[in-house]
Amino acid sequence: MMTDDSVQEVAAQITRWFSDLFDDLVQLADESAAAMATARGRLSSRDLKAIEPAAGRFLDKHPEHEAAGIILRPGIIGAQGEIEWWNREADGRLRTLPFTLTPNTAGFYDFETLEWFSNVITTGRPTLTGPYVDYAGMDKYIITTTVPLRDGTAAGGPAGAGDIIGAAGCDIEMRALEPALMPLLRRIDADAALVSQHDRIVLGNSGRFLVGNRVTSPPAQAHIVELPVHELGLRLIAAPAENR
């Protein structure tokens, strides 16, 4: 039987999972800002190589994640911005993923318009976007999580203390997210789903809640728990199973 206590317990565990993830993204942002702050004068594209160790440490701690790195807004290095996005190959080596940032060219990646970047820049708050099909064209269904990247050189301050110059984040493939969170959702003796701020289903434990669909209105007798994770707007919805 579904109880409010069981829903609350699962909600607390999912909250801890996402809180730990975003804490590590903040660390990635701070370490990246500190690494770039060692460059003398104006940053250049080669200075971004310094963030590879930080990206590697993040991916070592979260090997199930697809890729991680930083994105710099236009004007910080080049007029089109910069993306330093890493994944770990089967042989253990890190490699950067290529992106086309020149407008009016084939495959132009207009990241400034995408929610996972624009929301961080305009609000200064962490963001979760998706699920959606990834840009890389490999038809992987992912979510992207990002946090602000701040200028660690501003006024001689520490990493994370200056103006927002971009974002640090990671891509999580849905087939990697499921083993981490689905066992928690299945502890609820009901139809349950993790839902984003845009009412999109991130993960569900039954055919009633299919990943990517929207919950236009809560089911009757539903338990709804807001997850207190960086104001992301995540919530857990559980409702008596339709087939019982």
Backbone hydrogen bonds, N-H to C=O, Kabsch-Sander energy under -0.5 kcal/mol:
donor,donor_aa,acceptor,acceptor_aa,energy
7,V,3,T,-1.9
8,Q,4,D,-2.6
9,E,5,D,-2.4
10,V,6,S,-2.1
11,A,7,V,-2.5
12,A,8,Q,-2.1
13,Q,9,E,-1.8
14,I,10,V,-2.5
15,T,11,A,-2.3
16,R,12,A,-2.0
17,W,13,Q,-1.9
18,F,14,I,-2.3
19,S,15,T,-2.6
20,D,16,R,-2.5
21,L,17,W,-1.8
22,F,18,F,-2.6
23,D,19,S,-2.3
24,D,20,D,-2.0
25,L,21,L,-1.8
26,V,22,F,-2.2
27,Q,23,D,-1.8
28,L,24,D,-2.2
29,A,25,L,-2.6
30,D,26,V,-2.6
31,E,27,Q,-2.9
32,S,28,L,-2.4
33,A,29,A,-2.5
34,A,30,D,-2.3
35,A,31,E,-2.2
36,M,32,S,-2.4
37,A,33,A,-1.7
38,T,34,A,-0.5
38,T,35,A,-1.0
39,A,36,M,-1.6
47,D,44,S,-1.2
48,L,44,S,-0.6
48,L,45,S,-1.3
49,K,46,R,-1.2
50,A,47,D,-1.6
51,I,48,L,-2.0
52,E,49,K,-1.7
55,A,51,I,-2.4
56,G,52,E,-2.8
57,R,53,P,-2.4
58,F,54,A,-2.0
59,L,55,A,-2.5
60,D,56,G,-2.2
61,K,57,R,-1.8
62,H,58,F,-1.8
65,H,62,H,-2.0
66,E,171,D,-1.7
67,A,171,D,-1.2
68,A,86,W,-2.5
69,G,169,G,-2.1
70,I,84,E,-2.1
71,I,167,A,-2.8
72,L,82,E,-3.1
73,R,165,I,-2.7
75,G,78,G,-3.2
76,I,73,R,-1.6
77,I,78,G,-0.5
81,G,78,G,-1.1
82,E,72,L,-1.5
84,E,70,I,-2.8
85,W,83,I,-0.6
86,W,68,A,-3.4
87,N,95,R,-2.2
89,E,87,N,-0.5
89,E,93,R,-3.2
92,G,89,E,-2.2
95,R,87,N,-2.2
97,L,85,W,-2.9
100,T,107,G,-0.6
101,L,99,F,-0.7
105,T,102,T,-0.8
108,F,105,T,-1.8
109,Y,100,T,-3.4
110,D,108,F,-0.8
111,F,109,Y,-1.9
113,T,110,D,-1.4
114,L,111,F,-1.4
117,F,114,L,-1.5
118,S,114,L,-3.1
119,N,115,E,-2.1
121,I,117,F,-2.1
122,T,118,S,-2.4
123,T,119,N,-2.3
124,G,120,V,-2.0
125,R,119,N,-0.5
127,T,146,T,-2.4
129,T,144,T,-2.8
132,Y,142,I,-2.3
134,D,140,K,-2.6
137,G,134,D,-1.2
142,I,132,Y,-3.0
142,I,140,K,-0.6
143,I,172,I,-2.0
144,T,129,T,-2.5
145,T,170,C,-2.4
146,T,127,T,-2.4
147,V,168,A,-2.7
149,L,166,G,-2.4
150,R,148,P,-0.5
151,D,163,D,-2.6
152,G,150,R,-0.7
154,A,151,D,-0.9
156,G,153,T,-2.1
157,G,154,A,-2.9
160,G,150,R,-0.5
161,A,158,P,-1.7
165,I,149,L,-2.9
165,I,163,D,-0.5
166,G,149,L,-1.2
167,A,71,I,-2.4
168,A,147,V,-2.4
169,G,69,G,-2.3
170,C,145,T,-2.2
171,D,67,A,-2.5
172,I,143,I,-2.8
174,M,141,Y,-3.4
176,A,173,E,-1.6
177,L,173,E,-1.7
178,E,174,M,-2.2
180,A,176,A,-0.6
180,A,177,L,-0.6
181,L,177,L,-2.1
182,M,178,E,-2.9
184,L,181,L,-0.6
185,L,181,L,-1.9
186,R,182,M,-2.3
187,R,184,L,-1.3
188,I,185,L,-1.3
189,D,187,R,-0.6
190,A,188,I,-2.5
191,D,239,A,-2.3
192,A,190,A,-0.6
193,A,237,I,-2.4
194,L,203,L,-3.0
195,V,193,A,-0.6
195,V,235,R,-3.0
196,S,200,R,-2.9
197,Q,232,L,-0.5
199,D,196,S,-1.9
201,I,213,N,-3.3
202,V,194,L,-2.9
202,V,200,R,-0.5
203,L,194,L,-1.4
205,N,192,A,-2.4
209,F,206,S,-1.4
210,L,208,R,-0.6
212,G,201,I,-2.9
213,N,210,L,-2.0
215,V,199,D,-2.9
216,T,214,R,-0.9
222,A,219,P,-1.4
223,H,238,A,-3.6
224,I,222,A,-0.5
225,V,236,L,-2.6
227,L,234,L,-2.6
229,V,227,L,-2.3
230,H,228,P,-0.6
232,L,229,V,-2.0
235,R,195,V,-2.1
236,L,225,V,-2.8
237,I,193,A,-2.6
237,I,235,R,-0.5
238,A,223,H,-2.5
239,A,191,D,-2.7
244,R,241,A,-1.2
